[in-house]
Amino acid sequence: MKALKPTQKKIIVAIAAALCIALAAGIIYGAVSGSGTEVTYRETVVESGDLVVGITESGSVDIGTVEQVFELDMSALQRVDTGSTESSQTGNDFGGGMPGMGGTSSSGGALNMFDQIFGMAGGGNSAQSDTDSSLTVAEVCVSVGQQVSQGDVLYELEEESVLELEEQLESNVEKAQADLEAVYADQTLSRQTAQYTYESSIAYGDYADTEYNAAVGQLQENVEDAEQAFKQAQATLEDYKQQLEEITAAYEDAAQVLANCIWSRDNTDKWSDTYNYVYYFKLAQSAQSTADSLEQSKERLEENVEQAQTNVETAAQAYAAAKRELDQGLLTAQETLSLRQLAYDTAQETYDIALAYLEDEAKEQEAVYAETLEKWEEYSSHINGTAICAQYDGIITSVDLEEGDTIQTNDTLVTLYDLADVTITVTVAEEDMTDIAVGTAANVSLTAYPDTIFQAEVSEISDAVTDSDGNVTYEVTAAIGGDVSGLFQGMTGDITFITKETRNVLYVSNRAVIREGTRSYVKVKNEDGEIEEREITTGFSDGVNVEIVEGLSEGDVVLIESVVSET
């Protein structure tokens, strides 16, 4: 007889166990046949649900742990510089006169702004206390095995130690905010003074702009005039060329007519054909006159074209010269403008630098305020009133502090089972791995909860392991989801990796179905208590139960028949 695979053994054992439970739970009927055998009947009910076929292995629940650590650095909370710079006092020291522009200032004009700018960053006031505060445990509020949720109190702290730190942090926030508001107020006056100095200095540049615009405008106008003259010369040249082309064609036609007339005249005998000779003679004279006139016009137009060509070249040179003068004039005008701007360039630069320093000063104090506020918020996220609260959901596995202990940064407060990390790991034979992969769905049935099916999903598969007999196995880990609050470390049960399933169907025990050829039926009791047959249509089976497609309804009671031989 061929040996069964481990998985097959498990399935057979599971089916046998299910049958034993079913037999124990059912109602038994008995009858004796004439051949010395006893027929018994057990009731079973048609149910609705899911039928699953898969690979079943046994294992135990493993719950991960998570430590809640006190990450608050109390000494760093107090070591923060909340001081602002002293008043920049730039309000009356920016100066109004501009060197080289006729303005005077006893303090050196706008250049004096540099002295004020580089004096803006005054020393701050440190809010660091001489000694660091510490927190002391007044009461431990949890114990091992206790289930907690986020926000539940773990420890109550001594009020005095909490208040000391809170007062320091609140003071830091308040002072940093006051200093920031003072910086904003001081900067309002500083910006106004810098703006006034800047605008006064810029006024000296108005003439330079006007001069620049006038010079550039005249040069641009010259370029436009030269361009217009060049285009006009080109148009005149093209017009003369067109006329010359037309008059040349007419002249050539007249020359051809003259040649024809002369040929006819010379080839006509003036004595024998006097009439035609005279006719061609006069015709040749007229053609000669026309040709001479056209030739003269042609010569004049050739002279005009030549002159127009010269005019175009001259206009082109003038246009190019005007553009060069514009380019050079732009440089000259820009140079002149730059010279004019020397008087107020210092004010512009100083104004920009002043604003930059004012902006940096504000950003620096804003950063100080943000830091103090962040530290207060960080403190509040760790301590609620006088309590340290749970940051995780789970079951306490260890409590690390006792009443009277001083809490230090990075101290472990409690360790909890992490209910977000509940898994079951089983060993699976190589031949069963063809239908299992990361992400494969599975059902978990735990001994402690026989009527509950937990949903799971394969999260990890180990490398293959080969034992001394050459058997290859894999460690398969599945994450259990849903409500796992009632699960504990080490709970045992079975996990079925689903290879095929049908959902929301009617089903009944396979043992209740009698098959004869292509006919399937079950036995039921009618209203008179008599047993009768009812034909059914079956579908998918998981080996223990079978789907009922037709013939029965949910809640119907059918009979499982057993024949026992008398001894």
URQUI-V859563 format. One record per backbone hydrogen bond with DSSP energy under -1.0 kcal/mol. NH is the residue of the N-H (numbers start at 1). CO is the residue of the C=O. Records with the same first field share a line. If there is no record, write none. Layout:
NH = CO, CO
This chain:
9 = 5
10 = 6
11 = 7
12 = 8
13 = 9
14 = 10
15 = 11
16 = 12
17 = 13
18 = 14
19 = 15
20 = 16
21 = 17
22 = 18
23 = 19
24 = 20
25 = 21
26 = 22
29 = 41
31 = 39
33 = 37
36 = 33
38 = 564
39 = 31
40 = 562
41 = 29
42 = 560
43 = 27
44 = 558
46 = 556
47 = 507
49 = 505
51 = 502
53 = 500
55 = 497
57 = 495
59 = 493
61 = 491
62 = 423
64 = 421
66 = 416
68 = 414
70 = 411
71 = 69
74 = 72
77 = 73
78 = 74
79 = 75
80 = 78
101 = 98
103 = 98
108 = 105
110 = 97
112 = 109
113 = 110
114 = 111
116 = 112
117 = 113
118 = 114
120 = 117
122 = 120
127 = 80
137 = 405
138 = 156
139 = 156
141 = 154
145 = 396
146 = 143
148 = 394
151 = 390
152 = 149
154 = 388
155 = 388
156 = 139
157 = 386
158 = 136
162 = 158
163 = 159
164 = 160
165 = 161
166 = 162
167 = 163
168 = 164
169 = 165
170 = 166
171 = 167
172 = 168
173 = 169
174 = 170
175 = 171
176 = 172
177 = 173
178 = 174
179 = 175
180 = 176
181 = 177
182 = 178
183 = 179
184 = 180
185 = 181
186 = 182
187 = 183
188 = 184
189 = 185
190 = 186
191 = 187
192 = 188
193 = 189
194 = 190
195 = 191
196 = 192
197 = 193
198 = 194
199 = 195
200 = 196
201 = 197
202 = 198
203 = 199
204 = 201
205 = 202
206 = 203
209 = 205
210 = 206
211 = 207
212 = 208
213 = 209
214 = 210
215 = 211
216 = 212
217 = 213
218 = 214
219 = 215
220 = 216
221 = 217
222 = 218
223 = 219
224 = 220
225 = 221
226 = 222
227 = 223
228 = 224
229 = 225
230 = 226
231 = 227
232 = 228
233 = 229
234 = 230
235 = 231
236 = 232
237 = 233
238 = 234
239 = 235
240 = 236
241 = 237
242 = 238
243 = 239
244 = 240
245 = 241
246 = 242
247 = 243
248 = 244
249 = 245
250 = 246
251 = 247
252 = 248
253 = 249
254 = 250
255 = 251
256 = 252
257 = 253
258 = 254
259 = 255
260 = 256
261 = 257
262 = 258
263 = 259
264 = 260
265 = 261
266 = 262
267 = 263
268 = 265
273 = 269
277 = 273
278 = 274
279 = 275
280 = 276
281 = 277
282 = 278
283 = 279
284 = 280
285 = 281
286 = 282
287 = 283
288 = 284
289 = 285
290 = 286
291 = 287
292 = 288
293 = 289
294 = 290
295 = 291
296 = 292
297 = 293
298 = 294
299 = 295
300 = 296
301 = 297
302 = 298
303 = 299
304 = 300
305 = 301
306 = 302
307 = 303
308 = 304
309 = 305
310 = 306
311 = 307
312 = 308
313 = 309
314 = 310
315 = 311
316 = 312
317 = 313
318 = 314
319 = 315
320 = 316
321 = 317
322 = 318
323 = 319
324 = 320
325 = 321
326 = 322
327 = 323
328 = 324
329 = 325
330 = 326
331 = 327
332 = 328
333 = 329
334 = 330
335 = 331
336 = 332
337 = 333
338 = 334
339 = 335
340 = 336
341 = 337
345 = 341
348 = 344
349 = 345
350 = 346
351 = 347
352 = 348
353 = 349
354 = 350
355 = 351
356 = 352
357 = 353
358 = 354
359 = 355
360 = 356
361 = 357
362 = 358
363 = 359
364 = 360
365 = 361
366 = 362
367 = 363
368 = 364
369 = 365
370 = 366
371 = 367
372 = 368
373 = 369
374 = 370
375 = 371
376 = 372
377 = 373
378 = 374
379 = 375
380 = 376
381 = 377
382 = 379
383 = 379
384 = 387
387 = 384
388 = 155
390 = 152
394 = 148
396 = 146
397 = 415
398 = 415
400 = 413
404 = 137
405 = 402
407 = 135
410 = 70
411 = 408
413 = 68
415 = 398
416 = 66
417 = 395
418 = 64
421 = 418
423 = 62
424 = 478
426 = 476
428 = 474
430 = 472
432 = 429
433 = 430
436 = 433
439 = 458
440 = 437
442 = 456
443 = 496
444 = 454
445 = 494
447 = 492
449 = 446
452 = 449
454 = 444
456 = 442
457 = 479
458 = 440
459 = 477
460 = 477
462 = 475
465 = 473
467 = 471
470 = 467
473 = 465
474 = 428
476 = 426
477 = 460
478 = 424
479 = 457
480 = 422
481 = 455
487 = 484
490 = 61
491 = 488
493 = 59
494 = 445
495 = 57
496 = 443
497 = 55
498 = 441
499 = 53
500 = 53
502 = 51
505 = 49
507 = 47
508 = 546
510 = 544
512 = 509
513 = 510
514 = 521
516 = 519
519 = 516
521 = 514
522 = 534
524 = 532
526 = 530
529 = 526
532 = 524
534 = 522
536 = 520
537 = 550
539 = 547
542 = 545
546 = 508
547 = 540
548 = 506
549 = 537
550 = 537
555 = 46
556 = 553
558 = 44
559 = 523
560 = 42
562 = 40
564 = 38
566 = 36
